Amino acid sequence: MTADSTAPSLPSPVAPKPRVSEVQEPAAAATTAAPPRPVTVAETKAGVPLDPPGVWASVCASVASSPAGAALVESLRLVSLEHGVATVESDDAGAAGRARTRRKWLEERIGAAYGSPVRVEVHAPEDTAASQVVPDEELDAAARRDAANNPLVQKAMDLFQARLVRVDPPERGK
């Protein structure tokens, strides 16, 4: 008998799975291989575009690796960039609020793309329903009514012979 006919065949070696960085590199290479955007306006001596679309494109590219930063920047648009003031706006009041919270972060990113420090102003269109102020007394009364009509709250009040004293708003982010 020969070794070829009786010996069990060994499985062929399996290639190792590619690492995440190896998988992402071709995609990154594909995005960097795109031809540069022609700039049709004046540029600074450092080659930084002065037009808002060019600056905003640079900001978008610089935050692409950060999911939270990219999501914020995608929800905004740069409407003007004059005298060191960058005005961004969003159609979404929530995105505008996040932009106000991260104003310093935006100032750093836009300033780096612009080539000099900027101050960021955030604008959002007025939402008539959100801009109407409801007095605290009305909110408290509505919250008490909702809680008192909740079957779970009613059952707890019956079980413990309790009465409704106060209704606290739910904690956000937990």
N, C-alpha and C positions, 0 to 999 in steps of 0.2 A: 504494500500500500504506500501510496505517496502521501506526502504531507498535504498536498493540495486537495485530495479527495475526501479525507477524513476530518481534517481540522475545521472547526467551525470558522466561518468568515467573520472577521472583526468589522464592526460598523465603521463607516467612513468618518473621519474626524469632522466635527461640527464647527463651523466658523463661529467665533465669539460674537455676541450681539453688539451692535454699534453703541457707543456711548452717546448721551444726549448731545454733547458738544459736537460730536462727529456728524450727527443727524442734522443739527441746526446750521453747521458751517456752510453746506451747499446753499441753503436758503439765504443765508447772510451774503454769500458771494453773489448770488443772483440779484439781490437788491443793490449791492454796491456796484454791480456791473452795468447798471442803467446809466445812460448818458446824463451828464450834468444838465440841470435846468438852465437855460440861457437867461441871464439877468438883463433886463431891458432898461434898468434905471441906474443911476449913479451908485458906485460902490465906495466904501471907505478904503483907505490905503491898505488895510488888512484883508481886503477882498470880501468884507461882510456886506451883504445886501442891505440897502437902506429902505427898501419898500416893505410895507407890512406883509404882503404875501410871501416874500422871500425870507423875512425874519421868522414868520410863523412856520414856514416849511423847515427851517433850521431847528426851531424849538421842537417841532413834532419829531424830527429825526433824532434829536438828542435825548428824548424821553421814551423812545420806542421800546427800550429794554425794561422799563418799569411799568408793569400793568396798571398800577394805580395812577401814575403820572400820565401815561398814555390815555387812559380813560378820561381823566380830567381835561387834558388838552383837546381831545377829540370832541368834547362837549362844548367847547368854547370857540370863538373866532376873534381874531385880532382885527378891530375895525379902524383903529388909527394909531399912529406912532409919531407924535409930534412933540418937540421941545422936551424930550426926556420923559414923556408921559405915554404909556401904552394903555390903550383902552380896549378891554376885551368884553365881549358880551355873550350871553347864552339865552336861548329860548326857554330853558328849563330853570326855574327858580332854585331848585335844589343844587344844580351844577353851579349856579352863580354863588350860592351860599358856600359851597365847597371851595370855590375859587377865592372868595373873600377870606376864608379860613387859611388858605395856603398862599396868601398874597406874597409873602416874602419869598417862598419857593418859586412862584411865577416870576417875580422880579429878577431873581438870580438867573433863571433860564432865559428869559427874554433879553435881559441885559447882556448875557454872554453871547447870544445870537446877534444882537444889535451892535455890540462892540463898545458899549458904554452903559453905565448904570441907568436904570429906568424906574419910574414909579408906576405901579399898575392901578388902574381904576376898573372896577367891575360893574357892568350894567346888565340889568335883566328887565325885560318888559314887565310892565305892571300887570299883575294878575288881580283882577278886580275882586274876586272872591277871597283871595289871600290877603289883600290889602285892607279889607274892611276889618276894623277892630271890634271884637265882641267883648262887652264888659265882663269882668271876672264873675260877677254875680250870676249872669246868664249861663256862663260856662259851668259854674258850680252847681246851679240848679239842674241843668241838663245832665251832668255827670251823676248827680244824686238820683235823678229819675231813672236813668239807665241802670244804675247799680241796684236800685230798689226793685226794678222790674226783672232783673236777672234771676232765673229760677234757682241757680246755684247759690246766689247770695240769699234769696228768700229761704231756702232750705237750711242754710247755715244759721240764719237769724232765728228760725223756728227751733232748730236743734239746741242752740245755746241760749235761747231766750234773750237774744241781743237786739239792739237797735242800731241803725245806721248813724254814725257820728260824723264821719269824714270820708271823703272820696279823694284819694291821691291819684294824680296822673300816672300812667305806666312809665317805668324807667326806660329810657331809650338806649339801644345798643346792648341790651342784656338779654 
